Amino acid sequence: MKKILFAAFAIVVSSASLMAQRNNQIEVIDGAFDRTNFKNKTPVPLSYVREADAVYSWNIIRVIDLTQKQNLPLVHPANQLIEVLLKGMKSGELNGYIYTKEDLTPQNKMTPDVVLKELNKVDTVKVLDPITGRESFKAQKRDFNPNDCIKYRIKEEWFFDKQLSSMQVRIIAIAPVVYLRSEGQIIDEIPMFWVYYPAIRSLLSNTQVFNWKNDAAKLSYDDFFIKRLFGSYIYKESNVRDERIQDYAIGAEALKESDRIKYRLVDFEQALWEY
């Protein structure tokens, strides 16, 4: 009887040890199932466009306001877009594709080291002596906060492809926008840098963006932009004076001008058809 009890105890102990060993080998996943379809995801290839097939094209710059509800996935704490771009710079993946201006010309190129150095720079701030009342200036180091990014500007080209008989769009570049301050006062909004969008599609396609409609349907940042899930308004179009909308229209008139440009692009395609 003692031998039987001892054998049963040994089996229980060995089973518990085996179970503990198996638990140590279990891969921990953040969810009920492993989402392998998102790992090593590649960008969806875009159709090739011949210059001869583009019978009409127009350059547009639009603004994505991060305070709009539709654009909140871009500032989700888990994966903010600005942090994804900075990560690509630190890894060297974006080397050769960063520009100071929206014109992607060789003379406007800048290196990731220059961008990262500018993010943590020393500002001169005005200090008031509480005793004497005199003003003085003091150097203060300012560390970059991702929440300082308030908007994004997107440069895109709309064109009519006669082979597809439809209006198409390609995103050319993207730029994070921050406030320009002087003595603590906001005086303007400026882009930090411009990044050539086709060069970052691989990076964006492997980075998950929050999908508030379905947690099972994971979206990448590339999906978010290619499927045009963002909300935006037009900031500038190609024009002979190279002016922004805000240079000749303000308030409600600026919004009307933005809508006019948007509908003109749509009406161009519709006007080619007869019913």
GIHU-V917298 format. One record per run of one state. SS is the DSSP state (H for helix, E for strand, - for the rest). FROM is the first residue (numbers start at 0). LEN is the number of residues. If there is no record, write none. Layout:
BEGIN
SS FROM LEN
SS FROM LEN
END
This chain:
BEGIN
- 0 1
H 1 24
- 25 10
H 35 3
- 38 12
H 50 3
E 53 12
- 65 3
H 68 7
- 75 5
H 80 10
- 90 7
E 97 2
- 99 6
H 105 3
E 108 1
- 109 2
H 111 8
- 119 1
E 120 8
- 128 6
E 134 8
- 142 3
H 145 3
- 148 2
E 150 11
- 161 4
E 165 17
- 182 2
E 184 7
- 191 2
E 193 3
H 196 9
- 205 2
E 207 2
- 209 9
E 218 2
H 220 6
- 226 6
E 232 5
- 237 6
E 243 1
H 244 3
- 247 4
H 251 19
- 270 5
END
